[in-house]
């Protein structure tokens, strides 16, 4: 299902428009990243009090591989074509979802 969502978003995104909105993508990426980090590392210890304990290593995996990214893309794609600012919403959603991947690529060194 994730592959289909990413294929569909690839058909809808215009790279030129995405590059024109790079400042908005950067400004929106930080709160989204911190929101995900805070939700995992604050809420999971609270849930550990009531149900089976989730180890810290698993929390790291959940934080890095959140499935909500594909959900955000699917919701953006589901907007009607006449929806106001649909193109901008698609471009910003795509940029924010893929910003963690871009950061990893820029930090990695060739082997």
C-alpha positions in Angstrom: 0.0 0.0 0.0 2.8 2.4 0.8 4.4 1.8 -2.6 1.1 2.8 -4.3 0.8 6.0 -2.2 4.4 7.0 -3.1 3.8 6.2 -6.7 0.7 8.3 -6.8 2.4 11.2 -5.1 5.3 11.0 -7.6 2.8 11.4 -10.4 1.3 14.5 -8.7 4.4 16.4 -7.5 6.1 19.0 -9.7 9.7 19.3 -8.7 10.0 22.9 -9.8 7.2 24.0 -7.5 8.6 21.9 -4.6 12.0 23.7 -5.0 10.3 27.1 -5.0 8.7 26.2 -1.7 11.9 24.9 0.0 11.8 27.5 2.8 8.2 26.4 3.8 9.3 22.8 3.7 12.2 23.5 6.1 10.0 25.5 8.4 7.3 22.8 8.5 9.7 19.9 8.9 11.1 20.9 12.3 7.8 21.0 14.2 6.7 17.7 12.5 9.9 16.0 13.5 9.8 17.2 17.0 6.1 16.3 17.3 6.9 12.8 16.3 9.9 12.5 18.7 7.9 13.9 21.6 4.9 11.7 21.0 7.0 8.6 21.0 9.4 9.4 23.9 6.7 10.9 26.1 3.7 8.8 25.5 5.3 5.3 25.2 6.7 5.5 28.8 3.3 6.4 30.0 1.7 3.5 28.2 4.4 1.2 29.6 2.8 1.8 33.0 -0.4 0.1 31.9 0.5 -2.5 29.2 3.4 -4.6 28.2 6.6 -2.6 28.3 8.0 -1.4 24.9 11.9 -1.4 25.1 13.8 1.8 24.3 15.3 0.3 21.2 11.9 -0.3 19.8 10.9 3.3 20.6 13.9 4.4 18.4 12.6 2.2 15.5 9.1 3.6 15.9 10.4 7.2 16.0 12.5 6.7 12.8 10.0 4.7 10.8 6.6 6.3 11.5 3.8 5.0 9.3 2.0 8.3 9.6 4.1 9.6 6.8 2.3 7.5 4.2 -1.0 8.4 5.9 -0.3 12.1 5.5 0.5 11.6 1.8 -2.7 9.6 1.3 -4.8 12.3 2.9 -3.2 15.0 0.8 -3.8 12.9 -2.3 -7.4 12.4 -1.4 -8.2 16.1 -1.7 -10.5 17.0 -4.5 -8.8 18.5 -7.6 -10.8 21.7 -7.0 -9.8 22.0 -3.4 -8.1 25.4 -2.8 -4.3 25.3 -2.5 -4.3 21.5 -3.3 -1.0 21.7 -5.2 0.7 23.6 -2.4 -0.6 21.2 0.2 0.7 18.2 -1.9 4.1 19.8 -2.4 4.5 20.7 1.3 3.3 17.3 2.5 5.7 15.6 0.1 8.6 17.9 1.2 7.9 17.4 4.9 7.6 13.6 4.6 10.8 13.2 2.6 12.9 15.7 4.5 14.2 13.1 7.0 15.4 11.0 4.1 17.1 14.0 2.5 18.8 14.8 5.7 20.1 11.2 6.0 21.4 11.3 2.4 23.2 14.6 3.0 24.9 13.3 6.2 26.0 10.0 4.7 29.4 9.6 3.2 30.3 7.5 0.2 31.7 4.1 1.1 
